[in-house]
Amino acid sequence: MACTGGLLAAFALGAPTTATAASPAATPAAVSEGWERIDSEAELAEALAGSTLAAPAGQADSGFTAQDVVVEERLAIESVRNWNFVATEMSYPAPNTGLLRARSQGVFGAWEEFDFVWDDATGTFAMRSRANGLYVAVERNLTGERQNMLRARSASVGGWERFELFQDAETFEFAIRSTLNGQWVAMENGYGGTLQYLLRARSAEPSGSWERFNIYEVID
């Protein structure tokens, strides 16, 4: 796996969650040769080396209560396209509050950290932002450049919050596919302004670096 600053890929642990009623699943987009689906917490642990990324000293608390935390592991997601970490934009006004952008040059706190919560029955997972304790949803009903953007805004898990995880057998990089629309998550490197590096579930296949990510476990 490609890595920067001596960082190595890390594994994510999660606990099953009970999903709310899900929207009908879309026809999945194509899976290119060489990609292997990660179906569970155990498979992800086996696929990854278990290396870690140290959190900065004096990091602030995430801001939500301990009983809301399903797993202790904190994960960081790095875009292979621009080598920036994905952050939850907590300061953005509605309707963009909580959108995800690959814009941080490091992991500086809860804004860049996520929990992966697995449903072993379906082999899918939900992403929960540690910045606000909310699950990441695909905003299918929006239009224009924000359509299908990823936003941490849901209190529970349904079809909009479910994803599949794949790993490239050669590079060990990851790709994420939404079960809502069957599209792959891409980092919008060509956007400008406040939406630059936005994450959207909009690609028919993981054909380039825009759809590739590294995942790290964050430790104190």
Secondary structure, DSSP 8 states (H G I E B T S, - for coil): ---STT--------------------------TTEEEE-SHHHHHHHS---EEE--TT----SS-GGG-S-S-EEEEEETTT--EEEE-TTS-TTSTTBEEEEESS--SGGG-EEEEEETTTTEEEEEETTTS-EEEEETT--GGGTTEEEEEESS--GGG-EEEEEETTT--EEEEETTTS-EEEE-TT--GGGTTBEEEEESS--SGGG-EEEEEEE-
